[in-house]
Amino acid sequence: MNSTARKVARFGLLASLSLVLGFLDRAIPLTWFLSGAVPGIKLGLANTVLLYAVYLMDWRGCVLLMLAKVFLSGFLFGSMSAILYSLSGGVLSLIVMLLVRKNAKVGALVIGLLALLSDLFLLSRNPAPRGQMLWCVLLIALASIAAFAAFVYIRKNPAFAVLGTSLAGAVAHNVGQILVASTVLRTPQLLYTYLPVLVGIGAVVGCLTGVVAQRVFRALRVETNQP
């Protein structure tokens, strides 16, 4: 098999896998106890495919894969509005991952700081959170700790750089969606009510998918510590 045929076959395989995982994302809610307070939260399984592509393909292939994932998944499982939000998140996420890939520990550090600031912001507005909001605050705190731990871990062992890239990509995806949603719906209050929660929970999801992706990369012997 020549190189062109190999690239086409790999692209088709990754696109198909992203559709399957995207369907599972919609079928499996992240946490039932957060479904009321934070609607739309997903495991982000499909993002592991794009994360894999960032380390295996050039940027053009990554862009094509992201577009294929967004439009095919939207037409099959979603709507035009879902395509718009997914596209905005996918574009920002891909840009961030391509940039952070060269220095993943910086990505982990930035996400840790963002999660910490988000938690402090929520606590300043609600000093005694209860119920679902308390769970959100605890998850964001956990995400901040995990991001800082990832920064230290990546700094000591660059082979685990994919964890920082996954963290940054997951949070950027949520940020891109909220920026577009606040513009389209003309609800800027989403930026200071909904976005802080998504930053923290996105970091949690990014950690989970990063661990999964790292194990896959290790099994496939994919180098993740080279620019």
N, CA, C and O of each residue as an XYZ file, in Angstrom:
908
protein
N       0.850     -1.194      0.000
C       0.000      0.000      0.000
C       0.887      1.246      0.000
O       1.756      1.393      0.859
N       0.663      2.153     -0.978
C       1.473      3.359     -1.032
C       1.047      4.351      0.034
O       0.050      4.151      0.726
N       1.825      5.434      0.157
C       1.577      6.383      1.246
C       0.229      7.077      1.108
O      -0.451      7.302      2.109
N      -0.172      7.421     -0.119
C      -1.452      8.100     -0.324
C      -2.622      7.214      0.087
O      -3.536      7.653      0.784
N      -2.579      5.961     -0.356
C      -3.647      5.024      0.011
C      -3.686      4.806      1.519
O      -4.758      4.668      2.108
N      -2.517      4.776      2.131
C      -2.460      4.591      3.581
C      -3.089      5.777      4.306
O      -3.809      5.599      5.289
N      -2.815      6.993      3.817
C      -3.383      8.194      4.439
C      -4.904      8.217      4.290
O      -5.620      8.566      5.229
N      -5.396      7.842      3.099
C      -6.842      7.824      2.870
C      -7.517      6.791      3.762
O      -8.562      7.061      4.354
N      -6.917      5.611      3.855
C      -7.480      4.559      4.700
C      -7.488      4.981      6.170
O      -8.458      4.736      6.886
N      -6.408      5.613      6.611
C      -6.327      6.062      8.004
C      -7.355      7.150      8.276
O      -7.986      7.165      9.333
N      -7.524      8.063      7.317
C      -8.507      9.138      7.486
C      -9.915      8.562      7.588
O     -10.694      8.975      8.447
N     -10.243      7.617      6.725
C     -11.565      6.997      6.761
C     -11.814      6.263      8.061
O     -12.912      6.320      8.614
N     -10.795      5.576      8.549
C     -10.920      4.838      9.810
C     -11.154      5.800     10.976
O     -12.019      5.561     11.819
N     -10.378      6.892     11.020
C     -10.524      7.856     12.112
C     -11.866      8.578     12.043
O     -12.495      8.821     13.073
N     -12.307      8.923     10.829
C     -13.599      9.585     10.685
C     -14.741      8.682     11.147
O     -15.665      9.131     11.826
N     -14.667      7.411     10.771
C     -15.706      6.457     11.189
C     -15.699      6.275     12.698
O     -16.752      6.223     13.334
N     -14.505      6.179     13.262
C     -14.387      6.001     14.703
C     -14.926      7.223     15.455
O     -15.566      7.080     16.496
N     -14.669      8.413     14.929
C     -15.171      9.624     15.586
C     -16.698      9.674     15.569
O     -17.308     10.155     16.523
N     -17.328      9.177     14.483
C     -18.786      9.140     14.421
C     -19.359      8.170     15.447
O     -20.342      8.476     16.122
N     -18.742      7.007     15.559
C     -19.217      6.010     16.535
C     -19.084      6.544     17.956
O     -20.011      6.438     18.760
N     -17.930      7.114     18.255
C     -17.710      7.655     19.595
C     -18.582      8.877     19.851
O     -19.016      9.106     20.980
N     -18.843      9.671     18.797
C     -19.739     10.804     18.939
C     -21.156     10.369     19.295
O     -21.836     11.021     20.086
N     -21.593      9.255     18.699
C     -22.912      8.703     19.039
C     -22.936      8.251     20.496
O     -23.920      8.479     21.199
N     -21.867      7.617     20.949
C     -21.793      7.188     22.352
C     -21.775      8.391     23.292
O     -22.345      8.336     24.382
N     -21.122      9.476     22.873
C     -21.122     10.700     23.682
C     -22.543     11.189     23.943
O     -22.869     11.627     25.046
N     -23.379     11.109     22.915
C     -24.755     11.582     23.068
C     -25.606     10.590     23.848
O     -26.577     10.983     24.494
N     -25.255      9.321     23.796
C     -26.053      8.287     24.456
C     -25.713      8.138     25.933
O     -26.545      7.691     26.723
N     -24.474      8.517     26.312
C     -24.030      8.325     27.689
C     -23.782      9.680     28.322
O     -22.802     10.337     27.972
N     -24.640     10.133     29.254
C     -24.385     11.403     29.941
C     -23.184     11.268     30.853
O     -22.908     10.189     31.378
N     -22.471     12.373     31.039
C     -21.277     12.325     31.882
C     -21.621     11.989     33.319
O     -21.051     11.067     33.903
N     -22.552     12.737     33.885
C     -22.976     12.484     35.256
C     -24.451     12.830     35.385
O     -24.874     13.923     35.010
N     -25.224     11.905     35.911
C     -26.651     12.141     36.024
C     -26.952     13.248     37.037
O     -27.922     13.986     36.867
N     -26.139     13.373     38.081
C     -26.426     14.384     39.082
C     -26.087     15.787     38.607
O     -26.467     16.758     39.261
N     -25.373     15.924     37.473
C     -25.073     17.246     36.926
C     -25.943     17.596     35.724
O     -25.867     18.706     35.197
N     -26.772     16.645     35.294
C     -27.524     16.866     34.056
C     -28.483     18.041     34.159
O     -28.761     18.697     33.155
N     -28.992     18.317     35.349
C     -29.896     19.441     35.505
C     -29.165     20.760     35.609
O     -29.582     21.755     35.016
N     -28.054     20.775     36.375
C     -27.324     22.022     36.601
C     -26.443     22.398     35.429
O     -26.274     23.579     35.126
N     -25.874     21.390     34.762
C     -24.954     21.651     33.655
C     -25.362     20.802     32.455
O     -24.739     19.773     32.198
N     -26.386     21.205     31.722
C     -26.817     20.418     30.554
C     -25.769     20.435     29.455
O     -25.019     21.399     29.294
N     -25.738     19.332     28.695
C     -24.845     19.281     27.547
C     -23.463     18.732     27.832
O     -22.646     18.628     26.917
N     -23.174     18.375     29.081
C     -21.860     17.827     29.404
C     -21.735     16.415     28.851
O     -22.629     15.589     29.031
N     -20.621     16.142     28.178
C     -20.398     14.832     27.573
C     -19.027     14.300     27.970
O     -18.174     15.030     28.474
N     -18.844     13.021     27.729
C     -17.555     12.395     28.023
C     -16.449     12.869     27.095
O     -15.277     12.854     27.471
N     -16.802     13.285     25.897
C     -15.787     13.748     24.951
C     -14.976     12.624     24.332
O     -13.808     12.809     23.987
N     -15.594     11.459     24.191
C     -14.866     10.316     23.621
C     -14.402     10.599     22.196
O     -13.301     10.208     21.809
N     -15.242     11.279     21.414
C     -14.888     11.561     20.019
C     -13.664     12.457     19.917
O     -12.954     12.429     18.912
N     -13.412     13.256     20.955
C     -12.259     14.153     20.910
C     -10.935     13.407     20.993
O      -9.898     13.935     20.590
N     -10.963     12.180     21.514
C      -9.722     11.400     21.568
C      -9.229     11.066     20.159
O      -8.028     10.908     19.941
N     -10.156     10.957     19.202
C      -9.764     10.680     17.822
C      -9.011     11.876     17.249
O      -7.972     11.714     16.610
N      -9.541     13.082     17.480
C      -8.867     14.283     16.996
C      -7.535     14.486     17.713
O      -6.562     14.947     17.116
N      -7.502     14.140     18.985
C      -6.250     14.221     19.750
C      -5.202     13.275     19.152
O      -4.027     13.626     19.040
N      -5.638     12.094     18.778
C      -4.744     11.133     18.120
C      -4.227     11.710     16.809
O      -3.044     11.586     16.492
N      -5.130     12.347     16.040
C      -4.746     12.908     14.744
C      -3.721     14.022     14.900
O      -2.845     14.172     14.048
N      -3.813     14.806     15.970
C      -2.872     15.910     16.200
C      -1.442     15.395     16.273
O      -0.515     16.086     15.849
N      -1.250     14.198     16.800
C       0.092     13.640     16.932
C       0.499     12.755     15.759
O       1.668     12.392     15.626
N      -0.468     12.408     14.909
C      -0.159     11.460     13.841
C      -0.240     12.065     12.445
O       0.394     11.566     11.515
N      -1.024     13.147     12.291
C      -1.269     13.730     10.975
C      -0.779     15.177     10.927
O      -0.502     15.783     11.962
N      -0.678     15.717      9.721
C      -0.334     17.134      9.605
C      -1.579     17.972      9.872
O      -2.675     17.431     10.019
N      -1.412     19.292      9.935
C      -2.529     20.148     10.334
C      -3.667     20.126      9.323
O      -4.830     20.283      9.694
N      -3.335     19.930      8.034
C      -4.395     19.872      7.026
C      -5.287     18.656      7.241
O      -6.511     18.746      7.156
N      -4.662     17.527      7.518
C      -5.438     16.324      7.785
C      -6.287     16.472      9.035
O      -7.417     15.984      9.080
N      -5.750     17.145     10.057
C      -6.507     17.373     11.290
C      -7.726     18.250     11.025
O      -8.807     17.989     11.554
N      -7.557     19.282     10.211
C      -8.680     20.172      9.886
C      -9.763     19.406      9.134
O     -10.945     19.532      9.453
N      -9.371     18.614      8.139
C     -10.344     17.833      7.375
C     -11.081     16.841      8.264
O     -12.289     16.650      8.125
N     -10.346     16.210      9.180
C     -10.973     15.242     10.084
C     -11.966     15.939     11.009
O     -13.061     15.429     11.246
N     -11.586     17.098     11.527
C     -12.487     17.841     12.406
C     -13.757     18.252     11.679
O     -14.853     18.132     12.227
N     -13.617     18.742     10.431
C     -14.777     19.147      9.655
C     -15.677     17.950      9.335
O     -16.902     18.047      9.406
N     -15.054     16.822      8.983
C     -15.837     15.618      8.696
C     -16.612     15.177      9.936
O     -17.784     14.812      9.850
N     -15.953     15.214     11.073
C     -16.601     14.833     12.336
C     -17.782     15.758     12.646
O     -18.864     15.289     13.001
N     -17.577     17.053     12.513
C     -18.614     18.027     12.863
C     -19.833     17.892     11.958
O     -20.960     17.792     12.442
N     -19.610     17.889     10.648
C     -20.738     17.924      9.725
C     -21.443     16.567      9.621
O     -22.672     16.512      9.610
N     -20.686     15.490      9.545
C     -21.325     14.178      9.468
C     -22.086     13.854     10.745
O     -23.211     13.356     10.697
N     -21.469     14.139     11.886
C     -22.130     13.885     13.156
C     -23.366     14.771     13.320
O     -24.396     14.325     13.825
N     -23.252     16.030     12.887
C     -24.388     16.931     12.989
C     -25.559     16.509     12.116
O     -26.707     16.542     12.558
N     -25.278     16.114     10.888
C     -26.349     15.690      9.987
C     -26.991     14.381     10.437
O     -28.192     14.181     10.253
N     -26.193     13.486     11.027
C     -26.706     12.186     11.433
C     -27.416     12.217     12.775
O     -28.451     11.573     12.946
N     -26.865     12.964     13.731
C     -27.375     12.883     15.090
C     -27.893     14.213     15.646
O     -28.542     14.231     16.692
N     -27.613     15.324     14.959
C     -27.937     16.619     15.547
C     -28.778     17.495     14.658
O     -29.707     17.024     14.002
N     -28.451     18.779     14.638
C     -29.201     19.773     13.879
C     -28.229     20.841     13.389
O     -27.029     20.758     13.651
N     -28.744     21.842     12.679
C     -27.878     22.910     12.185
C     -27.276     23.710     13.332
O     -26.113     24.107     13.266
N     -28.052     23.950     14.374
C     -27.502     24.666     15.528
C     -26.424     23.840     16.211
O     -25.424     24.385     16.679
N     -26.621     22.528     16.271
C     -25.608     21.655     16.867
C     -24.321     21.690     16.049
O     -23.223     21.655     16.605
N     -24.462     21.757     14.729
C     -23.288     21.850     13.856
C     -22.531     23.144     14.127
O     -21.302     23.149     14.195
N     -23.271     24.245     14.282
C     -22.645     25.538     14.533
C     -21.845     25.518     15.833
O     -20.694     25.953     15.861
N     -22.447     25.018     16.902
C     -21.762     24.992     18.189
C     -20.580     24.013     18.170
O     -19.513     24.300     18.712
N     -20.790     22.864     17.541
C     -19.720     21.879     17.469
C     -18.555     22.391     16.632
O     -17.395     22.132     16.949
N     -18.869     23.122     15.556
C     -17.826     23.669     14.696
C     -17.001     24.715     15.444
O     -15.774     24.723     15.351
N     -17.669     25.589     16.178
C     -16.942     26.617     16.924
C     -16.039     25.988     17.978
O     -14.894     26.406     18.151
N     -16.554     24.985     18.678
C     -15.723     24.307     19.665
C     -14.593     23.535     19.027
O     -13.471     23.532     19.533
N     -14.886     22.871     17.903
C     -13.874     22.076     17.228
C     -12.739     22.912     16.667
O     -11.576     22.518     16.758
N     -13.064     24.068     16.084
C     -12.030     24.940     15.518
C     -11.088     25.445     16.600
O      -9.869     25.346     16.466
N     -11.659     25.992     17.680
C     -10.816     26.527     18.757
C     -10.025     25.421     19.435
O      -8.854     25.605     19.767
N     -10.661     24.271     19.642
C      -9.981     23.152     20.280
C      -8.792     22.674     19.453
O      -7.714     22.422     19.992
N      -8.994     22.552     18.146
C      -7.917     22.083     17.279
C      -6.759     23.075     17.246
O      -5.597     22.677     17.325
N      -7.072     24.360     17.132
C      -6.015     25.379     17.122
C      -5.195     25.305     18.403
O      -3.965     25.327     18.366
N      -5.885     25.218     19.531
C      -5.192     25.168     20.826
C      -4.341     23.911     20.943
O      -3.201     23.977     21.404
N      -4.877     22.770     20.532
C      -4.112     21.523     20.644
C      -2.872     21.531     19.758
O      -1.814     21.047     20.158
N      -3.006     22.087     18.544
C      -1.846     22.161     17.654
C      -0.756     23.061     18.228
O       0.433     22.804     18.042
N      -1.172     24.125     18.932
C      -0.203     25.030     19.546
C       0.394     24.438     20.824
O       1.606     24.486     21.039
N      -0.467     23.885     21.656
C      -0.024     23.361     22.952
C       0.815     22.105     22.785
O       1.651     21.803     23.636
N       0.605     21.373     21.705
C       1.350     20.134     21.465
C       2.853     20.357     21.576
O       3.583     19.460     21.998
N       3.321     21.547     21.199
C       4.753     21.827     21.245
C       5.254     22.073     22.666
O       6.449     21.945     22.934
N       4.357     22.420     23.567
C       4.743     22.666     24.963
C       3.546     22.343     25.845
O       2.888     23.244     26.366
N       3.268     21.061     26.008
C       2.044     20.611     26.659
C       1.986     20.990     28.132
O       0.896     21.175     28.672
N       3.120     21.109     28.785
C       3.083     21.444     30.218
C       2.535     22.850     30.445
O       1.906     23.116     31.469
N       2.773     23.748     29.493
C       2.212     25.096     29.592
C       0.689     25.032     29.485
O      -0.018     25.745     30.196
N       0.194     24.186     28.602
C      -1.250     24.013     28.478
C      -1.867     23.531     29.770
O      -2.913     24.032     30.182
N      -1.231     22.555     30.424
C      -1.740     22.046     31.696
C      -1.721     23.135     32.765
O      -2.658     23.242     33.556
N      -0.664     23.942     32.797
C      -0.553     25.012     33.783
C      -1.647     26.061     33.584
O      -2.278     26.493     34.549
N      -1.871     26.467     32.342
C      -2.892     27.475     32.049
C      -4.282     26.964     32.434
O      -5.073     27.701     33.022
N      -4.579     25.713     32.107
C      -5.887     25.151     32.448
C      -6.052     25.047     33.953
O      -7.145     25.278     34.470
N      -4.989     24.704     34.666
C      -5.058     24.658     36.122
C      -5.398     26.012     36.712
O      -6.210     26.111     37.633
N      -4.777     27.053     36.183
C      -5.051     28.408     36.660
C      -6.482     28.841     36.322
O      -7.158     29.456     37.146
N      -6.936     28.517     35.112
C      -8.302     28.866     34.717
C      -9.331     28.162     35.599
O     -10.316     28.766     36.023
N      -9.091     26.871     35.872
C     -10.016     26.134     36.733
C     -10.034     26.723     38.141
O     -11.095     26.850     38.752
N      -8.858     27.082     38.654
C      -8.778     27.678     39.986
C      -9.532     29.007     40.041
O     -10.290     29.254     40.979
N      -9.325     29.857     39.040
C     -10.026     31.141     38.991
C     -11.533     30.947     38.844
O     -12.319     31.697     39.423
N     -11.934     29.938     38.067
C     -13.364     29.655     37.904
C     -13.994     29.251     39.228
O     -15.093     29.690     39.563
N     -13.288     28.412     39.975
C     -13.803     27.983     41.268
C     -13.914     29.162     42.236
O     -14.911     29.300     42.944
N     -12.888     30.006     42.260
C     -12.924     31.176     43.142
C     -14.069     32.115     42.754
O     -14.714     32.715     43.614
N     -14.309     32.231     41.450
C     -15.403     33.084     40.984
C     -16.756     32.544     41.446
O     -17.601     33.303     41.920
N     -16.962     31.227     41.307
C     -18.226     30.632     41.739
C     -18.425     30.783     43.241
O     -19.534     31.059     43.699
N     -17.351     30.603     44.007
C     -17.452     30.731     45.459
C     -17.709     32.173     45.875
O     -18.364     32.416     46.888
N     -17.203     33.130     45.106
C     -17.452     34.534     45.434
C     -18.921     34.901     45.228
O     -19.447     35.778     45.913
N     -19.582     34.228     44.279
C     -20.997     34.490     44.014
C     -21.913     33.649     44.899
O     -23.062     34.012     45.151
N     -21.384     32.524     45.364
C     -22.173     31.637     46.217
C     -21.246     31.025     47.273
O     -20.760     29.910     47.087
N     -20.993     31.735     48.377
C     -20.019     31.271     49.377
C     -20.390     29.946     50.034
O     -19.512     29.252     50.547
N     -21.677     29.580     50.030
C     -22.103     28.331     50.665
C     -22.890     27.492     49.665
O     -24.102     27.334     49.815
N     -22.229     26.956     48.660
C     -22.937     26.178     47.632
C     -23.525     24.887     48.197
O     -22.969     24.273     49.108
N     -24.654     24.499     47.636
C     -25.321     23.270     48.073
C     -25.792     22.486     46.855
O     -25.893     23.014     45.747
N     -26.072     21.233     47.093
C     -26.645     20.389     46.059
C     -25.765     20.268     44.823
O     -24.572     19.979     44.921
N     -26.366     20.491     43.662
C     -25.654     20.331     42.401
C     -24.525     21.339     42.255
O     -23.471     21.015     41.706
N     -24.736     22.565     42.743
C     -23.676     23.563     42.642
C     -22.464     23.169     43.480
O     -21.325     23.441     43.099
N     -22.709     22.532     44.615
C     -21.594     22.057     45.440
C     -20.780     21.019     44.685
O     -19.550     21.034     44.733
N     -21.466     20.114     43.983
C     -20.753     19.119     43.187
C     -19.933     19.785     42.084
O     -18.818     19.353     41.795
N     -20.476     20.826     41.473
C     -19.745     21.558     40.436
C     -18.470     22.175     41.007
O     -17.399     22.074     40.409
N     -18.597     22.816     42.172
C     -17.445     23.447     42.800
C     -16.374     22.406     43.136
O     -15.183     22.638     42.928
N     -16.808     21.264     43.654
C     -15.851     20.208     44.012
C     -15.166     19.636     42.774
O     -13.966     19.365     42.799
N     -15.926     19.451     41.689
C     -15.338     18.930     40.453
C     -14.321     19.907     39.867
O     -13.267     19.498     39.381
N     -14.642     21.195     39.916
C     -13.718     22.196     39.388
C     -12.442     22.228     40.228
O     -11.342     22.343     39.688
N     -12.592     22.127     41.548
C     -11.418     22.085     42.418
C     -10.556     20.866     42.091
O      -9.330     20.957     42.033
N     -11.212     19.730     41.880
C     -10.488     18.515     41.502
C      -9.778     18.693     40.170
O      -8.648     18.238     39.993
N     -10.453     19.364     39.226
C      -9.847     19.609     37.919
C      -8.609     20.485     38.037
O      -7.609     20.246     37.360
N      -8.673     21.491     38.888
C      -7.521     22.376     39.076
C      -6.336     21.608     39.645
O      -5.206     21.758     39.180
N      -6.600     20.788     40.650
C      -5.530     19.980     41.257
C      -4.940     19.022     40.228
O      -3.722     18.865     40.138
N      -5.822     18.377     39.447
C      -5.360     17.428     38.437
C      -4.516     18.111     37.369
O      -3.521     17.549     36.911
N      -4.907     19.321     36.968
C      -4.159     20.050     35.936
C      -2.764     20.431     36.437
O      -1.783     20.307     35.703
N      -2.677     20.892     37.682
C      -1.368     21.235     38.240
C      -0.503     19.979     38.399
O       0.708     20.014     38.176
N      -1.143     18.872     38.788
C      -0.400     17.608     38.896
C       0.101     17.169     37.527
O       1.214     16.659     37.399
N      -0.739     17.370     36.488
C      -0.327     17.025     35.127
C       0.857     17.875     34.691
O       1.764     17.382     34.020
N       0.853     19.160     35.072
C       1.971     20.044     34.739
C       3.278     19.506     35.324
O       4.292     19.438     34.629
N       3.250     19.129     36.590
C       4.454     18.600     37.244
C       4.877     17.279     36.600
O       6.061     17.031     36.369
N       3.881     16.443     36.317
C       4.178     15.124     35.755
C       4.782     15.232     34.354
O       5.747     14.541     34.026
N       4.197     16.115     33.531
C       4.704     16.292     32.167
C       6.104     16.896     32.199
O       6.959     16.538     31.388
N       6.335     17.802     33.128
C       7.646     18.436     33.228
C       8.728     17.408     33.548
O       9.857     17.508     33.067
N       8.370     16.424     34.363
C       9.340     15.393     34.731
C       9.428     14.287     33.686
O      10.467     13.646     33.529
N       8.325     14.073     32.974
C       8.291     12.993     31.986
C       7.591     13.488     30.725
O       6.378     13.324     30.598
N       8.329     14.094     29.782
C       7.729     14.657     28.564
C       6.968     13.645     27.714
O       6.176     14.034     26.855
N       7.196     12.360     27.941
C       6.494     11.353     27.147
C       4.990     11.379     27.394
O       4.223     10.840     26.596
N       4.562     12.001     28.492
C       3.146     12.075     28.827
C       2.546     13.429     28.450
O       1.574     13.876     29.059
N       3.131     14.077     27.440
C       2.679     15.404     27.027
C       1.244     15.410     26.533
O       0.587     16.449     26.583
N       0.738     14.277     26.056
C      -0.613     14.222     25.517
C      -1.640     14.620     26.567
O      -2.717     15.105     26.218
N      -1.333     14.427     27.836
C      -2.269     14.787     28.895
C      -2.517     16.291     28.917
O      -3.657     16.733     29.058
N      -1.449     17.075     28.777
C      -1.607     18.529     28.740
C      -2.345     18.993     27.501
O      -3.152     19.920     27.564
N      -2.071     18.352     26.375
C      -2.768     18.700     25.136
C      -4.251     18.388     25.234
O      -5.085     19.161     24.763
N      -4.579     17.260     25.842
C      -5.975     16.871     26.009
C      -6.715     17.844     26.919
O      -7.850     18.226     26.636
N      -6.071     18.241     28.007
C      -6.668     19.209     28.926
C      -7.012     20.512     28.204
O      -8.137     21.006     28.284
N      -6.026     21.051     27.503
C      -6.220     22.328     26.810
C      -7.296     22.217     25.733
O      -8.118     23.121     25.585
N      -7.297     21.128     24.989
C      -8.276     20.952     23.926
C      -9.696     20.831     24.442
O     -10.620     21.397     23.858
N      -9.878     20.094     25.539
C     -11.222     19.909     26.101
C     -11.802     21.227     26.596
O     -12.966     21.536     26.340
N     -10.988     21.999     27.306
C     -11.471     23.291     27.816
C     -11.728     24.263     26.663
O     -12.729     24.979     26.669
N     -10.832     24.290     25.678
C     -11.009     25.189     24.536
C     -12.288     24.868     23.769
O     -12.946     25.773     23.257
N     -12.640     23.604     23.688
C     -13.862     23.202     22.998
C     -15.078     23.816     23.686
O     -15.965     24.350     23.019
N     -15.123     23.743     25.005
C     -16.237     24.328     25.746
C     -16.264     25.844     25.625
O     -17.331     26.442     25.484
N     -15.091     26.463     25.681
C     -15.004     27.917     25.567
C     -15.522     28.382     24.206
O     -16.279     29.349     24.126
N     -15.115     27.695     23.137
C     -15.572     28.061     21.798
C     -17.075     27.966     21.656
O     -17.698     28.836     21.047
N     -17.669     26.912     22.214
C     -19.116     26.749     22.124
C     -19.859     27.843     22.879
O     -20.851     28.376     22.382
N     -19.385     28.181     24.079
C     -20.068     29.191     24.880
C     -19.922     30.579     24.255
O     -20.860     31.375     24.301
N     -18.760     30.879     23.672
C     -18.577     32.173     23.011
C     -19.583     32.358     21.876
O     -20.174     33.428     21.728
N     -19.771     31.311     21.081
C     -20.726     31.392     19.974
C     -22.159     31.415     20.494
O     -22.991     32.168     19.988
N     -22.452     30.592     21.502
C     -23.807     30.550     22.056
C     -24.201     31.902     22.649
O     -25.327     32.360     22.454
N     -23.286     32.539     23.367
C     -23.594     33.833     23.969
C     -23.811     34.910     22.908
O     -24.562     35.862     23.124
N     -23.147     34.754     21.755
C     -23.316     35.708     20.659
C     -24.620     35.475     19.901
O     -25.377     36.409     19.638
N     -24.869     34.207     19.553
C     -26.061     33.874     18.781
C     -27.333     34.116     19.594
O     -28.301     34.683     19.088
N     -27.323     33.684     20.847
C     -28.505     33.820     21.701
C     -28.604     35.180     22.380
O     -29.591     35.484     23.050
N     -27.552     36.003     22.195
C     -27.503     37.326     22.814
C     -27.676     37.238     24.329
O     -28.465     37.962     24.935
N     -26.917     36.336     24.905
C     -26.956     36.136     26.356
C     -25.525     36.180     26.892
O     -24.956     35.132     27.197
N     -24.936     37.362     27.013
C     -23.557     37.456     27.498
C     -23.372     36.957     28.919
O     -22.246     36.695     29.342
N     -24.477     36.822     29.669
C     -24.356     36.338     31.038
C     -23.858     34.895     31.099
O     -23.402     34.430     32.144
N     -23.948     34.194     29.970
C     -23.390     32.836     29.930
C     -21.891     32.842     30.209
O     -21.350     31.860     30.718
N     -21.225     33.928     29.884
C     -19.772     34.007     30.047
C     -19.360     34.031     31.512
O     -18.240     33.641     31.842
N     -20.246     34.481     32.394
C     -19.870     34.510     33.805
C     -20.748     33.612     34.690
O     -20.567     33.572     35.907
N     -21.697     32.892     34.075
C     -22.482     31.936     34.844
C     -22.189     30.493     34.427
O     -21.886     29.641     35.262
N     -22.284     30.239     33.136
C     -22.138     28.875     32.623
C     -20.692     28.516     32.301
O     -20.262     27.388     32.538
N     -19.934     29.484     31.755
C     -18.568     29.202     31.310
C     -17.635     28.757     32.431
O     -16.881     27.805     32.229
N     -17.645     29.400     33.616
C     -16.739     28.932     34.678
C     -16.934     27.461     35.037
O     -15.968     26.744     35.297
N     -18.192     27.018     35.048
C     -18.472     25.610     35.354
C     -17.924     24.712     34.251
O     -17.332     23.668     34.528
N     -18.123     25.121     33.000
C     -17.649     24.301     31.878
C     -16.125     24.240     31.813
O     -15.565     23.233     31.378
N     -15.455     25.303     32.239
C     -13.986     25.279     32.262
C     -13.495     24.178     33.198
O     -12.621     23.387     32.843
N     -14.071     24.140     34.399
C     -13.646     23.131     35.366
C     -13.997     21.725     34.952
O     -13.160     20.825     35.015
N     -15.245     21.526     34.524
C     -15.675     20.184     34.147
C     -14.985     19.746     32.854
O     -14.712     18.561     32.665
N     -14.706     20.700     31.967
C     -13.954     20.370     30.762
C     -12.560     19.873     31.088
O     -12.032     18.997     30.403
N     -11.958     20.433     32.141
C     -10.638     19.976     32.569
C     -10.706     18.554     33.120
O      -9.795     17.755     32.901
N     -11.792     18.239     33.840
C     -11.982     16.877     34.344
C     -12.073     15.894     33.178
O     -11.412     14.855     33.161
N     -12.913     16.254     32.200
C     -13.074     15.400     31.017
C     -11.761     15.285     30.258
O     -11.407     14.208     29.777
N     -11.037     16.399     30.150
C      -9.753     16.375     29.452
C      -8.755     15.447     30.113
O      -7.980     14.779     29.430
N      -8.766     15.399     31.436
C      -7.879     14.477     32.155
C      -8.234     13.026     31.830
O      -7.357     12.204     31.564
N      -9.532     12.731     31.856
C      -9.974     11.354     31.605
C      -9.617     10.911     30.185
O      -9.049      9.837     29.986
N      -9.955     11.748     29.200
C      -9.652     11.377     27.818
C      -8.146     11.374     27.567
O      -7.656     10.603     26.742
N      -7.412     12.230     28.271
C      -5.960     12.259     28.114
C      -5.310     10.977     28.599
O      -4.381     10.466     27.973
N      -5.803     10.459     29.719
C      -5.272      9.192     30.243
C      -5.560      8.054     29.271
O      -4.701      7.213     29.004
N      -6.797      8.043     28.742
C      -7.165      7.002     27.776
C      -6.300      7.099     26.526
O      -5.769      6.099     26.044
N      -6.165      8.329     26.003
C      -5.374      8.527     24.791
C      -3.911      8.157     25.006
O      -3.278      7.586     24.118
N      -3.374      8.478     26.174
C      -1.978      8.165     26.453
C      -1.725      6.666     26.425
O      -0.692      6.210     25.936
N      -2.671      5.908     26.952
C      -2.532      4.442     26.940
C      -2.609      3.897     25.518
O      -1.896      2.962     25.155
N      -3.494      4.504     24.717
C      -3.595      4.076     23.316
C      -2.308      4.397     22.573
O      -1.804      3.569     21.814
N      -1.774      5.591     22.788
C      -0.534      5.990     22.121
C       0.623      5.074     22.519
O       1.455      4.704     21.690
N       0.660      4.722     23.785
C       1.736      3.844     24.246
C       1.624      2.476     23.590
O       2.632      1.893     23.192
N       0.395      1.958     23.474
C       0.186      0.663     22.839
C       0.560      0.692     21.363
O       1.078     -0.287     20.825
N       0.291      1.832     20.707
C       0.598      1.971     19.285
C       1.995      2.521     19.023
O       2.409      2.692     17.876
N       2.714      2.795     20.119
C       4.087      3.324     20.040
C       4.149      4.626     19.257
O       5.013      4.811     18.400
N       3.217      5.528     19.566
C       3.194      6.842     18.941
C       3.980      7.810     19.793
O       3.733      7.913     20.995
N       4.932      8.530     19.196
C       5.723      9.525     19.921
C       4.878     10.751     20.187
O       4.294     11.321     19.265
N       4.808     11.165     21.460
C       3.992     12.321     21.838
C       4.807     13.445     22.465
O       4.238     14.432     22.929
N       6.110     13.312     22.484
C       6.930     14.351     23.125
C       7.794     15.104     22.130
O       8.744     15.786     22.515
N       7.465     14.981     20.852
C       8.233     15.705     19.837
C       7.389     16.817     19.255
O       6.205     16.597     19.002
N       7.947     18.021     19.025
C       7.157     19.117     18.442
C       6.616     18.730     17.077
O       5.929     19.526     16.437
